[in-house]
């Protein structure tokens, strides 16, 4: 894996920052160099939110990502804003329940995941974010599902421990989505 730069983007309340924490903690557990840089608009819920996550086998010089290797877009404005920032040969994973348009580029690999519908139909509530994280770790085989459970245990606070199983099932649903 050398270095993978991931931009997760959506609006507040979609779990963008939580998804980034999950990836960052998974990287720490796997003894990687990690950077997690959250950014959100003035309103926590409904405002814009994005998160830069860098996972590397080498020291990370800056937490800022200009050209992500992977974009996880959770809404249409995020896709349109960052679609052309992804490096050629990169990956775009999007929630096709909320984004009914296709990616205009042909130099990236795109995964259309109906994450919001899968979360609703699977009884995962609002865990479309974790379904998309499951797909991301499936796409990047060197990340894999290993340590997902341990990472979730670190990022889910004790007062919400009852949400562990449903989060793990959401990650597994995304991981197994074809």
LODOMI-973177 format. One record per residue (C-alpha): x, y, z. Coordinates in pm, 1 decimal, always signed. Each point is the difference from the previous one (the first is absolute). Layout:
% residues N
{X=X; Y=Y; Z=Z}
...
END
This chain:
% residues 178
{X=+0.0; Y=+0.0; Z=+0.0}
{X=+249.0; Y=+287.4; Z=+13.4}
{X=-241.4; Y=+298.1; Z=+35.5}
{X=-374.0; Y=+34.3; Z=-58.4}
{X=-169.3; Y=+339.4; Z=+22.9}
{X=-376.2; Y=-16.2; Z=+58.2}
{X=-251.1; Y=+284.3; Z=-6.2}
{X=-340.0; Y=-73.9; Z=+154.3}
{X=-258.7; Y=+270.0; Z=-72.0}
{X=-368.1; Y=+61.3; Z=+64.6}
{X=-216.0; Y=+211.5; Z=+224.1}
{X=-13.3; Y=+21.4; Z=+377.5}
{X=-190.0; Y=-283.4; Z=+162.8}
{X=+105.6; Y=-263.8; Z=-253.8}
{X=+285.4; Y=-124.9; Z=+216.7}
{X=+281.7; Y=+127.8; Z=-219.6}
{X=+231.8; Y=+70.3; Z=+293.6}
{X=-87.1; Y=-327.6; Z=+174.1}
{X=+82.1; Y=-191.0; Z=-319.7}
{X=+336.4; Y=+175.1; Z=-14.2}
{X=+69.5; Y=-85.4; Z=+364.2}
{X=-80.6; Y=-362.8; Z=-74.1}
{X=+254.9; Y=-9.0; Z=-286.0}
{X=+263.2; Y=+190.0; Z=+198.2}
{X=-30.8; Y=-230.6; Z=+300.8}
{X=+10.3; Y=-304.5; Z=-225.8}
{X=+326.5; Y=+134.7; Z=-142.2}
{X=+143.6; Y=+54.4; Z=+348.0}
{X=-92.0; Y=-354.6; Z=+101.4}
{X=+181.0; Y=-122.7; Z=-312.2}
{X=+312.1; Y=+196.0; Z=+100.7}
{X=-23.7; Y=+250.9; Z=-283.8}
{X=+75.8; Y=+369.9; Z=-0.5}
{X=-333.8; Y=+182.1; Z=+17.8}
{X=-138.8; Y=+347.7; Z=-49.5}
{X=-364.5; Y=+91.4; Z=+67.4}
{X=-108.4; Y=+356.5; Z=-79.2}
{X=-370.7; Y=+82.0; Z=+41.3}
{X=-167.6; Y=+307.9; Z=-146.7}
{X=-358.8; Y=+110.1; Z=+29.9}
{X=-213.0; Y=+305.4; Z=-65.7}
{X=-158.0; Y=+222.3; Z=+263.4}
{X=-291.9; Y=-234.9; Z=+53.2}
{X=+91.0; Y=-346.3; Z=+126.5}
{X=-316.5; Y=-155.6; Z=-142.7}
{X=-86.6; Y=+93.6; Z=-354.6}
{X=+314.6; Y=+203.6; Z=-67.8}
{X=+284.1; Y=-127.4; Z=-211.1}
{X=+241.7; Y=-249.2; Z=+148.0}
{X=+308.6; Y=-173.2; Z=-128.3}
{X=+286.9; Y=-192.8; Z=+141.0}
{X=+351.7; Y=-60.8; Z=-128.6}
{X=+148.2; Y=-335.6; Z=+98.2}
{X=+350.7; Y=-99.6; Z=-98.4}
{X=+125.2; Y=-354.3; Z=+64.2}
{X=+366.6; Y=-59.8; Z=-68.1}
{X=+292.3; Y=-228.6; Z=+64.6}
{X=+221.9; Y=+310.0; Z=+10.1}
{X=-10.4; Y=+325.0; Z=+200.5}
{X=-270.8; Y=+241.1; Z=-119.4}
{X=+121.2; Y=+349.2; Z=-86.0}
{X=-334.7; Y=+180.9; Z=-1.7}
{X=-356.6; Y=-87.7; Z=+99.4}
{X=-140.8; Y=+198.8; Z=-292.8}
{X=-108.5; Y=-191.8; Z=-307.9}
{X=-4.8; Y=+183.9; Z=-332.9}
{X=-27.2; Y=-304.3; Z=-226.4}
{X=-169.0; Y=-292.4; Z=+174.8}
{X=+54.8; Y=-356.3; Z=-112.1}
{X=-355.9; Y=-71.5; Z=+109.6}
{X=-312.7; Y=+213.0; Z=+35.2}
{X=-294.5; Y=-127.4; Z=+201.8}
{X=-290.8; Y=+226.4; Z=-99.9}
{X=-311.1; Y=-17.3; Z=+215.3}
{X=-200.1; Y=+265.8; Z=-186.9}
{X=-10.9; Y=+163.6; Z=-343.3}
{X=+157.7; Y=+335.8; Z=+97.5}
{X=+299.8; Y=-188.3; Z=+141.3}
{X=+37.5; Y=-208.4; Z=-313.6}
{X=-12.4; Y=+306.3; Z=-223.0}
{X=+240.2; Y=+197.2; Z=+220.2}
{X=+270.8; Y=-267.9; Z=+25.1}
{X=-49.9; Y=-230.1; Z=-300.9}
{X=+276.6; Y=+160.2; Z=-207.7}
{X=+244.5; Y=+14.5; Z=+290.6}
{X=+40.2; Y=-379.8; Z=+6.2}
{X=+324.3; Y=-114.0; Z=-159.1}
{X=-24.9; Y=-179.0; Z=-335.6}
{X=-19.9; Y=-370.7; Z=+76.0}
{X=-162.9; Y=+79.7; Z=+334.2}
{X=-326.4; Y=-119.4; Z=+150.1}
{X=-336.5; Y=+166.1; Z=+60.1}
{X=-250.3; Y=-174.1; Z=+227.0}
{X=-338.9; Y=+166.3; Z=+15.8}
{X=-339.0; Y=-47.8; Z=+161.5}
{X=-214.5; Y=-64.7; Z=-306.2}
{X=-318.4; Y=+31.0; Z=+206.6}
{X=+66.2; Y=+371.1; Z=+50.4}
{X=+202.1; Y=+62.0; Z=-317.6}
{X=-203.3; Y=-84.9; Z=-307.4}
{X=+260.4; Y=+126.3; Z=-247.1}
{X=+300.6; Y=-179.0; Z=-142.6}
{X=+361.8; Y=+104.3; Z=+25.2}
{X=+112.8; Y=+188.3; Z=-309.6}
{X=+357.6; Y=-130.9; Z=+5.6}
{X=+124.6; Y=-314.7; Z=-167.5}
{X=+348.6; Y=-2.1; Z=+156.3}
{X=-115.7; Y=-109.1; Z=+347.4}
{X=-171.4; Y=-311.8; Z=+131.3}
{X=-348.2; Y=+76.6; Z=+132.2}
{X=-205.7; Y=-207.3; Z=+241.9}
{X=-369.6; Y=+83.0; Z=+20.6}
{X=-116.7; Y=-127.5; Z=+338.1}
{X=-365.7; Y=+54.7; Z=+100.5}
{X=+117.9; Y=+46.4; Z=+357.6}
{X=-295.9; Y=+198.1; Z=+136.7}
{X=-246.0; Y=-252.7; Z=-143.5}
{X=+209.4; Y=-290.7; Z=+128.9}
{X=+9.6; Y=+157.4; Z=+347.5}
{X=-374.5; Y=+56.8; Z=-1.1}
{X=-85.8; Y=-346.2; Z=-136.2}
{X=+255.7; Y=-180.4; Z=+217.4}
{X=-113.8; Y=+159.7; Z=+324.8}
{X=+324.4; Y=+197.3; Z=+32.0}
{X=-175.8; Y=+332.5; Z=+54.9}
{X=+218.3; Y=+286.0; Z=-113.5}
{X=+317.8; Y=-203.5; Z=-45.9}
{X=+48.7; Y=+57.5; Z=-372.2}
{X=+339.2; Y=+142.2; Z=+97.8}
{X=+113.5; Y=-334.4; Z=+139.0}
{X=-131.7; Y=-188.8; Z=-302.5}
{X=+217.6; Y=+226.8; Z=-215.2}
{X=+298.2; Y=-63.5; Z=+230.0}
{X=-57.4; Y=-372.8; Z=-45.0}
{X=+10.7; Y=+44.3; Z=-377.6}
{X=+315.6; Y=+211.6; Z=+27.5}
{X=+188.1; Y=-262.3; Z=+200.0}
{X=-113.3; Y=-263.7; Z=-250.6}
{X=+126.0; Y=+206.3; Z=-295.1}
{X=+338.4; Y=+56.4; Z=+164.1}
{X=+86.7; Y=-363.3; Z=+62.0}
{X=+302.0; Y=+89.3; Z=+213.3}
{X=-241.4; Y=+161.5; Z=+247.6}
{X=-246.0; Y=-289.2; Z=+10.9}
{X=-254.3; Y=-75.6; Z=+268.5}
{X=+265.8; Y=-110.4; Z=+247.2}
{X=-4.9; Y=+225.5; Z=+307.4}
{X=-333.9; Y=+163.8; Z=-91.0}
{X=-154.0; Y=-142.2; Z=+315.5}
{X=+285.2; Y=+123.8; Z=+217.8}
{X=-16.1; Y=+346.5; Z=-159.5}
{X=-374.2; Y=+25.1; Z=+63.7}
{X=+59.5; Y=-87.4; Z=+365.1}
{X=+235.0; Y=+297.6; Z=+23.2}
{X=-220.1; Y=+257.3; Z=-174.5}
{X=-342.0; Y=-88.3; Z=+142.9}
{X=-24.6; Y=+165.8; Z=+340.9}
{X=-100.8; Y=-216.9; Z=+299.5}
{X=-330.6; Y=+185.6; Z=+34.1}
{X=-91.8; Y=-124.4; Z=-349.6}
{X=+138.0; Y=-353.5; Z=+35.1}
{X=-335.4; Y=-143.6; Z=-110.4}
{X=+76.0; Y=+134.3; Z=-350.8}
{X=+308.8; Y=-217.1; Z=-45.3}
{X=-171.6; Y=-300.6; Z=-160.6}
{X=-203.9; Y=+204.5; Z=-247.5}
{X=+310.0; Y=+199.5; Z=-101.4}
{X=+196.2; Y=-320.2; Z=-57.8}
{X=-283.6; Y=-145.1; Z=-208.0}
{X=-13.3; Y=+319.4; Z=-206.9}
{X=+376.7; Y=-19.3; Z=-67.9}
{X=-37.4; Y=-366.5; Z=-96.5}
{X=-294.0; Y=+81.0; Z=-232.5}
{X=+211.8; Y=+256.4; Z=-184.5}
{X=+299.6; Y=-231.2; Z=-5.4}
{X=-207.0; Y=-274.6; Z=-162.5}
{X=-188.2; Y=+227.5; Z=-243.0}
{X=+70.1; Y=-89.6; Z=-361.6}
END
